[in-house]
């Protein structure tokens, strides 16, 4: 299945880059501190499903897509 934190981190970063937005902009869109966004992308934070849903909305994707391992 893979490490969920790694999958989530990769998918958030990929979606953010695709939209050409910074961690700061993503933090602003989700009303989450930029250091927390960074921690999620570095796999040192464990966000709640509510936070994952906020990321999905801000990144114009779904919660399922952020948690899906497209590499398998």
PyMOL Python script that loads the backbone (N, CA, C, O; Angstrom):
from pymol import cmd

cmd.read_pdbstr("""\
ATOM      1  N   UNK A   1       0.816  -1.200   0.000  1.00  0.00           N
ATOM      2  CA  UNK A   1       0.000   0.000   0.000  1.00  0.00           C
ATOM      3  C   UNK A   1       0.857   1.262   0.000  1.00  0.00           C
ATOM      4  O   UNK A   1       0.462   2.264  -0.595  1.00  0.00           O
ATOM      5  N   UNK A   2       1.980   1.241   0.628  1.00  0.00           N
ATOM      6  CA  UNK A   2       2.836   2.421   0.682  1.00  0.00           C
ATOM      7  C   UNK A   2       2.530   3.261   1.908  1.00  0.00           C
ATOM      8  O   UNK A   2       1.491   3.104   2.548  1.00  0.00           O
ATOM      9  N   UNK A   3       3.435   4.133   2.213  1.00  0.00           N
ATOM     10  CA  UNK A   3       3.284   5.017   3.364  1.00  0.00           C
ATOM     11  C   UNK A   3       2.311   6.143   3.019  1.00  0.00           C
ATOM     12  O   UNK A   3       2.556   6.911   2.089  1.00  0.00           O
ATOM     13  N   UNK A   4       1.235   6.241   3.747  1.00  0.00           N
ATOM     14  CA  UNK A   4       0.196   7.234   3.467  1.00  0.00           C
ATOM     15  C   UNK A   4       0.753   8.652   3.544  1.00  0.00           C
ATOM     16  O   UNK A   4       0.394   9.501   2.728  1.00  0.00           O
ATOM     17  N   UNK A   5       1.626   8.917   4.516  1.00  0.00           N
ATOM     18  CA  UNK A   5       2.209  10.263   4.616  1.00  0.00           C
ATOM     19  C   UNK A   5       3.010  10.613   3.376  1.00  0.00           C
ATOM     20  O   UNK A   5       2.946  11.743   2.892  1.00  0.00           O
ATOM     21  N   UNK A   6       3.772   9.642   2.853  1.00  0.00           N
ATOM     22  CA  UNK A   6       4.578   9.884   1.652  1.00  0.00           C
ATOM     23  C   UNK A   6       3.688  10.139   0.442  1.00  0.00           C
ATOM     24  O   UNK A   6       3.960  11.032  -0.360  1.00  0.00           O
ATOM     25  N   UNK A   7       2.634   9.360   0.318  1.00  0.00           N
ATOM     26  CA  UNK A   7       1.697   9.521  -0.798  1.00  0.00           C
ATOM     27  C   UNK A   7       1.035  10.892  -0.725  1.00  0.00           C
ATOM     28  O   UNK A   7       0.981  11.616  -1.720  1.00  0.00           O
ATOM     29  N   UNK A   8       0.535  11.243   0.450  1.00  0.00           N
ATOM     30  CA  UNK A   8      -0.126  12.530   0.634  1.00  0.00           C
ATOM     31  C   UNK A   8       0.838  13.680   0.352  1.00  0.00           C
ATOM     32  O   UNK A   8       0.485  14.629  -0.349  1.00  0.00           O
ATOM     33  N   UNK A   9       2.040  13.600   0.888  1.00  0.00           N
ATOM     34  CA  UNK A   9       3.037  14.648   0.676  1.00  0.00           C
ATOM     35  C   UNK A   9       3.330  14.829  -0.807  1.00  0.00           C
ATOM     36  O   UNK A   9       3.354  15.951  -1.311  1.00  0.00           O
ATOM     37  N   UNK A  10       3.551  13.725  -1.497  1.00  0.00           N
ATOM     38  CA  UNK A  10       3.858  13.781  -2.931  1.00  0.00           C
ATOM     39  C   UNK A  10       2.698  14.395  -3.713  1.00  0.00           C
ATOM     40  O   UNK A  10       2.909  15.236  -4.586  1.00  0.00           O
ATOM     41  N   UNK A  11       1.483  13.974  -3.397  1.00  0.00           N
ATOM     42  CA  UNK A  11       0.321  14.459  -4.144  1.00  0.00           C
ATOM     43  C   UNK A  11       0.007  15.924  -3.864  1.00  0.00           C
ATOM     44  O   UNK A  11      -0.388  16.654  -4.774  1.00  0.00           O
ATOM     45  N   UNK A  12       0.175  16.359  -2.633  1.00  0.00           N
ATOM     46  CA  UNK A  12      -0.045  17.775  -2.319  1.00  0.00           C
ATOM     47  C   UNK A  12       0.989  18.628  -3.039  1.00  0.00           C
ATOM     48  O   UNK A  12       0.647  19.628  -3.671  1.00  0.00           O
ATOM     49  N   UNK A  13       2.239  18.237  -2.945  1.00  0.00           N
ATOM     50  CA  UNK A  13       3.299  19.015  -3.591  1.00  0.00           C
ATOM     51  C   UNK A  13       3.108  19.048  -5.104  1.00  0.00           C
ATOM     52  O   UNK A  13       3.285  20.093  -5.730  1.00  0.00           O
ATOM     53  N   UNK A  14       2.754  17.927  -5.684  1.00  0.00           N
ATOM     54  CA  UNK A  14       2.532  17.851  -7.127  1.00  0.00           C
ATOM     55  C   UNK A  14       1.371  18.751  -7.555  1.00  0.00           C
ATOM     56  O   UNK A  14       1.483  19.485  -8.537  1.00  0.00           O
ATOM     57  N   UNK A  15       0.273  18.695  -6.831  1.00  0.00           N
ATOM     58  CA  UNK A  15      -0.888  19.532  -7.158  1.00  0.00           C
ATOM     59  C   UNK A  15      -0.557  21.011  -6.984  1.00  0.00           C
ATOM     60  O   UNK A  15      -0.982  21.847  -7.781  1.00  0.00           O
ATOM     61  N   UNK A  16       0.197  21.324  -5.948  1.00  0.00           N
ATOM     62  CA  UNK A  16       0.596  22.714  -5.689  1.00  0.00           C
ATOM     63  C   UNK A  16       1.473  23.239  -6.818  1.00  0.00           C
ATOM     64  O   UNK A  16       1.283  24.358  -7.293  1.00  0.00           O
ATOM     65  N   UNK A  17       2.435  22.421  -7.245  1.00  0.00           N
ATOM     66  CA  UNK A  17       3.337  22.814  -8.338  1.00  0.00           C
ATOM     67  C   UNK A  17       2.558  22.956  -9.647  1.00  0.00           C
ATOM     68  O   UNK A  17       2.811  23.872 -10.429  1.00  0.00           O
ATOM     69  N   UNK A  18       1.615  22.049  -9.880  1.00  0.00           N
ATOM     70  CA  UNK A  18       0.800  22.095 -11.099  1.00  0.00           C
ATOM     71  C   UNK A  18       0.019  23.417 -11.179  1.00  0.00           C
ATOM     72  O   UNK A  18      -0.169  23.973 -12.261  1.00  0.00           O
ATOM     73  N   UNK A  19      -0.427  23.901 -10.030  1.00  0.00           N
ATOM     74  CA  UNK A  19      -1.156  25.170  -9.983  1.00  0.00           C
ATOM     75  C   UNK A  19      -0.222  26.371  -9.860  1.00  0.00           C
ATOM     76  O   UNK A  19      -0.660  27.521  -9.868  1.00  0.00           O
ATOM     77  N   UNK A  20       1.079  26.079  -9.745  1.00  0.00           N
ATOM     78  CA  UNK A  20       2.100  27.120  -9.635  1.00  0.00           C
ATOM     79  C   UNK A  20       1.842  28.042  -8.433  1.00  0.00           C
ATOM     80  O   UNK A  20       1.890  29.267  -8.547  1.00  0.00           O
ATOM     81  N   UNK A  21       1.567  27.416  -7.278  1.00  0.00           N
ATOM     82  CA  UNK A  21       1.390  28.202  -6.060  1.00  0.00           C
ATOM     83  C   UNK A  21       2.422  27.773  -5.014  1.00  0.00           C
ATOM     84  O   UNK A  21       2.858  26.622  -4.980  1.00  0.00           O
ATOM     85  N   UNK A  22       2.791  28.710  -4.185  1.00  0.00           N
ATOM     86  CA  UNK A  22       3.780  28.461  -3.135  1.00  0.00           C
ATOM     87  C   UNK A  22       3.115  27.824  -1.916  1.00  0.00           C
ATOM     88  O   UNK A  22       1.891  27.759  -1.808  1.00  0.00           O
ATOM     89  N   UNK A  23       3.959  27.362  -1.013  1.00  0.00           N
ATOM     90  CA  UNK A  23       3.436  26.866   0.261  1.00  0.00           C
ATOM     91  C   UNK A  23       2.716  27.993   0.995  1.00  0.00           C
ATOM     92  O   UNK A  23       1.698  27.766   1.650  1.00  0.00           O
ATOM     93  N   UNK A  24       3.241  29.188   0.885  1.00  0.00           N
ATOM     94  CA  UNK A  24       2.627  30.351   1.536  1.00  0.00           C
ATOM     95  C   UNK A  24       1.219  30.592   0.996  1.00  0.00           C
ATOM     96  O   UNK A  24       0.291  30.847   1.764  1.00  0.00           O
ATOM     97  N   UNK A  25       1.064  30.511  -0.322  1.00  0.00           N
ATOM     98  CA  UNK A  25      -0.254  30.702  -0.934  1.00  0.00           C
ATOM     99  C   UNK A  25      -1.215  29.591  -0.522  1.00  0.00           C
ATOM    100  O   UNK A  25      -2.380  29.852  -0.221  1.00  0.00           O
ATOM    101  N   UNK A  26      -0.726  28.350  -0.509  1.00  0.00           N
ATOM    102  CA  UNK A  26      -1.569  27.234  -0.084  1.00  0.00           C
ATOM    103  C   UNK A  26      -1.992  27.418   1.372  1.00  0.00           C
ATOM    104  O   UNK A  26      -3.140  27.155   1.731  1.00  0.00           O
ATOM    105  N   UNK A  27      -1.067  27.866   2.195  1.00  0.00           N
ATOM    106  CA  UNK A  27      -1.384  28.126   3.605  1.00  0.00           C
ATOM    107  C   UNK A  27      -2.470  29.190   3.725  1.00  0.00           C
ATOM    108  O   UNK A  27      -3.387  29.059   4.535  1.00  0.00           O
ATOM    109  N   UNK A  28      -2.365  30.226   2.929  1.00  0.00           N
ATOM    110  CA  UNK A  28      -3.364  31.293   2.945  1.00  0.00           C
ATOM    111  C   UNK A  28      -4.733  30.778   2.507  1.00  0.00           C
ATOM    112  O   UNK A  28      -5.750  31.110   3.118  1.00  0.00           O
ATOM    113  N   UNK A  29      -4.757  29.972   1.454  1.00  0.00           N
ATOM    114  CA  UNK A  29      -6.021  29.433   0.939  1.00  0.00           C
ATOM    115  C   UNK A  29      -6.706  28.496   1.931  1.00  0.00           C
ATOM    116  O   UNK A  29      -7.933  28.397   1.958  1.00  0.00           O
ATOM    117  N   UNK A  30      -5.909  27.814   2.739  1.00  0.00           N
ATOM    118  CA  UNK A  30      -6.468  26.831   3.672  1.00  0.00           C
ATOM    119  C   UNK A  30      -6.562  27.355   5.102  1.00  0.00           C
ATOM    120  O   UNK A  30      -7.117  26.690   5.976  1.00  0.00           O
ATOM    121  N   UNK A  31      -6.022  28.544   5.337  1.00  0.00           N
ATOM    122  CA  UNK A  31      -5.958  29.137   6.673  1.00  0.00           C
ATOM    123  C   UNK A  31      -5.206  28.224   7.639  1.00  0.00           C
ATOM    124  O   UNK A  31      -5.586  28.053   8.798  1.00  0.00           O
ATOM    125  N   UNK A  32      -4.123  27.645   7.117  1.00  0.00           N
ATOM    126  CA  UNK A  32      -3.235  26.779   7.895  1.00  0.00           C
ATOM    127  C   UNK A  32      -1.847  27.405   7.842  1.00  0.00           C
ATOM    128  O   UNK A  32      -1.451  27.938   6.805  1.00  0.00           O
ATOM    129  N   UNK A  33      -1.113  27.350   8.927  1.00  0.00           N
ATOM    130  CA  UNK A  33       0.220  27.940   8.974  1.00  0.00           C
ATOM    131  C   UNK A  33       1.146  27.327   7.926  1.00  0.00           C
ATOM    132  O   UNK A  33       1.102  26.121   7.681  1.00  0.00           O
ATOM    133  N   UNK A  34       1.985  28.165   7.309  1.00  0.00           N
ATOM    134  CA  UNK A  34       2.897  27.694   6.276  1.00  0.00           C
ATOM    135  C   UNK A  34       3.844  26.620   6.791  1.00  0.00           C
ATOM    136  O   UNK A  34       4.191  25.700   6.050  1.00  0.00           O
ATOM    137  N   UNK A  35       4.265  26.719   8.038  1.00  0.00           N
ATOM    138  CA  UNK A  35       5.172  25.705   8.577  1.00  0.00           C
ATOM    139  C   UNK A  35       4.485  24.347   8.694  1.00  0.00           C
ATOM    140  O   UNK A  35       5.132  23.305   8.601  1.00  0.00           O
ATOM    141  N   UNK A  36       3.169  24.369   8.900  1.00  0.00           N
ATOM    142  CA  UNK A  36       2.410  23.115   8.950  1.00  0.00           C
ATOM    143  C   UNK A  36       2.319  22.507   7.557  1.00  0.00           C
ATOM    144  O   UNK A  36       2.450  21.293   7.397  1.00  0.00           O
ATOM    145  N   UNK A  37       2.094  23.350   6.544  1.00  0.00           N
ATOM    146  CA  UNK A  37       2.086  22.884   5.149  1.00  0.00           C
ATOM    147  C   UNK A  37       3.430  22.243   4.826  1.00  0.00           C
ATOM    148  O   UNK A  37       3.487  21.156   4.251  1.00  0.00           O
ATOM    149  N   UNK A  38       4.502  22.918   5.197  1.00  0.00           N
ATOM    150  CA  UNK A  38       5.845  22.388   4.968  1.00  0.00           C
ATOM    151  C   UNK A  38       6.038  21.053   5.676  1.00  0.00           C
ATOM    152  O   UNK A  38       6.607  20.121   5.108  1.00  0.00           O
ATOM    153  N   UNK A  39       5.571  20.961   6.902  1.00  0.00           N
ATOM    154  CA  UNK A  39       5.694  19.721   7.668  1.00  0.00           C
ATOM    155  C   UNK A  39       4.962  18.557   7.022  1.00  0.00           C
ATOM    156  O   UNK A  39       5.436  17.422   7.055  1.00  0.00           O
ATOM    157  N   UNK A  40       3.811  18.839   6.437  1.00  0.00           N
ATOM    158  CA  UNK A  40       3.071  17.788   5.736  1.00  0.00           C
ATOM    159  C   UNK A  40       3.852  17.344   4.506  1.00  0.00           C
ATOM    160  O   UNK A  40       3.981  16.146   4.252  1.00  0.00           O
ATOM    161  N   UNK A  41       4.370  18.294   3.745  1.00  0.00           N
ATOM    162  CA  UNK A  41       5.133  17.952   2.539  1.00  0.00           C
ATOM    163  C   UNK A  41       6.440  17.230   2.875  1.00  0.00           C
ATOM    164  O   UNK A  41       6.960  16.472   2.056  1.00  0.00           O
ATOM    165  N   UNK A  42       6.968  17.465   4.073  1.00  0.00           N
ATOM    166  CA  UNK A  42       8.199  16.781   4.503  1.00  0.00           C
ATOM    167  C   UNK A  42       7.906  15.500   5.271  1.00  0.00           C
ATOM    168  O   UNK A  42       8.824  14.828   5.741  1.00  0.00           O
ATOM    169  N   UNK A  43       6.635  15.165   5.397  1.00  0.00           N
ATOM    170  CA  UNK A  43       6.184  13.924   6.036  1.00  0.00           C
ATOM    171  C   UNK A  43       6.461  13.872   7.538  1.00  0.00           C
ATOM    172  O   UNK A  43       6.650  12.794   8.101  1.00  0.00           O
ATOM    173  N   UNK A  44       6.485  15.024   8.178  1.00  0.00           N
ATOM    174  CA  UNK A  44       6.701  15.046   9.625  1.00  0.00           C
ATOM    175  C   UNK A  44       5.428  15.416  10.390  1.00  0.00           C
ATOM    176  O   UNK A  44       5.406  15.390  11.620  1.00  0.00           O
ATOM    177  N   UNK A  45       4.378  15.759   9.655  1.00  0.00           N
ATOM    178  CA  UNK A  45       3.085  16.079  10.260  1.00  0.00           C
ATOM    179  C   UNK A  45       2.041  15.076   9.811  1.00  0.00           C
ATOM    180  O   UNK A  45       2.113  14.550   8.700  1.00  0.00           O
ATOM    181  N   UNK A  46       1.075  14.811  10.668  1.00  0.00           N
ATOM    182  CA  UNK A  46      -0.029  13.902  10.366  1.00  0.00           C
ATOM    183  C   UNK A  46      -1.331  14.699  10.377  1.00  0.00           C
ATOM    184  O   UNK A  46      -1.954  14.861  11.426  1.00  0.00           O
ATOM    185  N   UNK A  47      -1.742  15.194   9.216  1.00  0.00           N
ATOM    186  CA  UNK A  47      -2.945  16.022   9.186  1.00  0.00           C
ATOM    187  C   UNK A  47      -4.218  15.206   9.400  1.00  0.00           C
ATOM    188  O   UNK A  47      -4.274  14.019   9.079  1.00  0.00           O
ATOM    189  N   UNK A  48      -5.221  15.859   9.941  1.00  0.00           N
ATOM    190  CA  UNK A  48      -6.531  15.221  10.083  1.00  0.00           C
ATOM    191  C   UNK A  48      -7.208  15.167   8.716  1.00  0.00           C
ATOM    192  O   UNK A  48      -6.769  15.823   7.771  1.00  0.00           O
ATOM    193  N   UNK A  49      -8.260  14.394   8.622  1.00  0.00           N
ATOM    194  CA  UNK A  49      -9.004  14.306   7.367  1.00  0.00           C
ATOM    195  C   UNK A  49      -9.631  15.658   7.021  1.00  0.00           C
ATOM    196  O   UNK A  49      -9.819  15.971   5.846  1.00  0.00           O
ATOM    197  N   UNK A  50      -9.952  16.448   8.024  1.00  0.00           N
ATOM    198  CA  UNK A  50     -10.494  17.795   7.797  1.00  0.00           C
ATOM    199  C   UNK A  50      -9.456  18.661   7.095  1.00  0.00           C
ATOM    200  O   UNK A  50      -9.785  19.394   6.162  1.00  0.00           O
ATOM    201  N   UNK A  51      -8.213  18.582   7.538  1.00  0.00           N
ATOM    202  CA  UNK A  51      -7.131  19.345   6.916  1.00  0.00           C
ATOM    203  C   UNK A  51      -6.898  18.853   5.489  1.00  0.00           C
ATOM    204  O   UNK A  51      -6.709  19.662   4.581  1.00  0.00           O
ATOM    205  N   UNK A  52      -6.909  17.547   5.284  1.00  0.00           N
ATOM    206  CA  UNK A  52      -6.737  16.995   3.937  1.00  0.00           C
ATOM    207  C   UNK A  52      -7.853  17.508   3.023  1.00  0.00           C
ATOM    208  O   UNK A  52      -7.600  17.833   1.863  1.00  0.00           O
ATOM    209  N   UNK A  53      -9.069  17.581   3.530  1.00  0.00           N
ATOM    210  CA  UNK A  53     -10.191  18.100   2.741  1.00  0.00           C
ATOM    211  C   UNK A  53      -9.985  19.570   2.379  1.00  0.00           C
ATOM    212  O   UNK A  53     -10.330  19.990   1.274  1.00  0.00           O
ATOM    213  N   UNK A  54      -9.427  20.352   3.299  1.00  0.00           N
ATOM    214  CA  UNK A  54      -9.124  21.759   3.004  1.00  0.00           C
ATOM    215  C   UNK A  54      -8.092  21.860   1.892  1.00  0.00           C
ATOM    216  O   UNK A  54      -8.218  22.695   0.997  1.00  0.00           O
ATOM    217  N   UNK A  55      -7.072  21.009   1.947  1.00  0.00           N
ATOM    218  CA  UNK A  55      -6.067  20.993   0.881  1.00  0.00           C
ATOM    219  C   UNK A  55      -6.700  20.630  -0.452  1.00  0.00           C
ATOM    220  O   UNK A  55      -6.421  21.261  -1.472  1.00  0.00           O
ATOM    221  N   UNK A  56      -7.547  19.619  -0.443  1.00  0.00           N
ATOM    222  CA  UNK A  56      -8.198  19.180  -1.684  1.00  0.00           C
ATOM    223  C   UNK A  56      -8.989  20.325  -2.310  1.00  0.00           C
ATOM    224  O   UNK A  56      -8.896  20.570  -3.513  1.00  0.00           O
ATOM    225  N   UNK A  57      -9.760  21.016  -1.495  1.00  0.00           N
ATOM    226  CA  UNK A  57     -10.545  22.137  -2.015  1.00  0.00           C
ATOM    227  C   UNK A  57      -9.644  23.234  -2.573  1.00  0.00           C
ATOM    228  O   UNK A  57      -9.895  23.750  -3.661  1.00  0.00           O
ATOM    229  N   UNK A  58      -8.602  23.589  -1.837  1.00  0.00           N
ATOM    230  CA  UNK A  58      -7.690  24.648  -2.265  1.00  0.00           C
ATOM    231  C   UNK A  58      -6.912  24.274  -3.521  1.00  0.00           C
ATOM    232  O   UNK A  58      -6.511  25.147  -4.292  1.00  0.00           O
ATOM    233  N   UNK A  59      -6.700  22.975  -3.725  1.00  0.00           N
ATOM    234  CA  UNK A  59      -5.916  22.499  -4.869  1.00  0.00           C
ATOM    235  C   UNK A  59      -6.796  22.004  -6.021  1.00  0.00           C
ATOM    236  O   UNK A  59      -6.301  21.397  -6.971  1.00  0.00           O
ATOM    237  N   UNK A  60      -8.086  22.265  -5.929  1.00  0.00           N
ATOM    238  CA  UNK A  60      -9.035  21.877  -6.989  1.00  0.00           C
ATOM    239  C   UNK A  60      -8.966  20.389  -7.318  1.00  0.00           C
ATOM    240  O   UNK A  60      -8.929  19.996  -8.484  1.00  0.00           O
ATOM    241  N   UNK A  61      -8.950  19.579  -6.278  1.00  0.00           N
ATOM    242  CA  UNK A  61      -8.909  18.133  -6.450  1.00  0.00           C
ATOM    243  C   UNK A  61      -9.808  17.498  -5.390  1.00  0.00           C
ATOM    244  O   UNK A  61     -10.568  18.195  -4.717  1.00  0.00           O
ATOM    245  N   UNK A  62      -9.721  16.207  -5.247  1.00  0.00           N
ATOM    246  CA  UNK A  62     -10.529  15.524  -4.233  1.00  0.00           C
ATOM    247  C   UNK A  62      -9.636  14.967  -3.134  1.00  0.00           C
ATOM    248  O   UNK A  62      -8.435  14.770  -3.323  1.00  0.00           O
ATOM    249  N   UNK A  63     -10.239  14.724  -2.002  1.00  0.00           N
ATOM    250  CA  UNK A  63      -9.519  14.089  -0.901  1.00  0.00           C
ATOM    251  C   UNK A  63      -9.000  12.725  -1.336  1.00  0.00           C
ATOM    252  O   UNK A  63      -7.869  12.355  -1.022  1.00  0.00           O
ATOM    253  N   UNK A  64      -9.822  11.987  -2.054  1.00  0.00           N
ATOM    254  CA  UNK A  64      -9.414  10.660  -2.538  1.00  0.00           C
ATOM    255  C   UNK A  64      -8.179  10.751  -3.425  1.00  0.00           C
ATOM    256  O   UNK A  64      -7.268   9.932  -3.307  1.00  0.00           O
ATOM    257  N   UNK A  65      -8.143  11.743  -4.314  1.00  0.00           N
ATOM    258  CA  UNK A  65      -6.981  11.892  -5.194  1.00  0.00           C
ATOM    259  C   UNK A  65      -5.712  12.207  -4.406  1.00  0.00           C
ATOM    260  O   UNK A  65      -4.630  11.745  -4.766  1.00  0.00           O
ATOM    261  N   UNK A  66      -5.836  12.984  -3.345  1.00  0.00           N
ATOM    262  CA  UNK A  66      -4.655  13.308  -2.538  1.00  0.00           C
ATOM    263  C   UNK A  66      -4.131  12.090  -1.790  1.00  0.00           C
ATOM    264  O   UNK A  66      -2.942  12.010  -1.483  1.00  0.00           O
ATOM    265  N   UNK A  67      -5.016  11.143  -1.498  1.00  0.00           N
ATOM    266  CA  UNK A  67      -4.618   9.957  -0.738  1.00  0.00           C
ATOM    267  C   UNK A  67      -4.320   8.748  -1.622  1.00  0.00           C
ATOM    268  O   UNK A  67      -3.899   7.702  -1.129  1.00  0.00           O
ATOM    269  N   UNK A  68      -4.537   8.894  -2.918  1.00  0.00           N
ATOM    270  CA  UNK A  68      -4.378   7.782  -3.855  1.00  0.00           C
ATOM    271  C   UNK A  68      -2.926   7.658  -4.312  1.00  0.00           C
ATOM    272  O   UNK A  68      -2.277   8.647  -4.651  1.00  0.00           O
ATOM    273  N   UNK A  69      -2.433   6.419  -4.312  1.00  0.00           N
ATOM    274  CA  UNK A  69      -1.080   6.159  -4.798  1.00  0.00           C
ATOM    275  C   UNK A  69      -1.151   5.864  -6.291  1.00  0.00           C
ATOM    276  O   UNK A  69      -1.389   4.727  -6.698  1.00  0.00           O
ATOM    277  N   UNK A  70      -0.945   6.886  -7.093  1.00  0.00           N
ATOM    278  CA  UNK A  70      -1.021   6.729  -8.545  1.00  0.00           C
ATOM    279  C   UNK A  70       0.171   5.989  -9.120  1.00  0.00           C
ATOM    280  O   UNK A  70       0.169   5.628 -10.296  1.00  0.00           O
ATOM    281  N   UNK A  71       1.187   5.762  -8.305  1.00  0.00           N
ATOM    282  CA  UNK A  71       2.384   5.062  -8.758  1.00  0.00           C
ATOM    283  C   UNK A  71       2.237   3.556  -8.788  1.00  0.00           C
ATOM    284  O   UNK A  71       3.103   2.867  -9.326  1.00  0.00           O
ATOM    285  N   UNK A  72       1.159   3.025  -8.220  1.00  0.00           N
ATOM    286  CA  UNK A  72       0.973   1.571  -8.172  1.00  0.00           C
ATOM    287  C   UNK A  72       0.135   1.095  -9.324  1.00  0.00           C
ATOM    288  O   UNK A  72      -0.125  -0.102  -9.445  1.00  0.00           O
TER     289      UNK A  72
END
""", "prot")
cmd.dss("prot")
cmd.show_as("cartoon", "prot")
cmd.util.cbc("prot")
cmd.orient("prot")
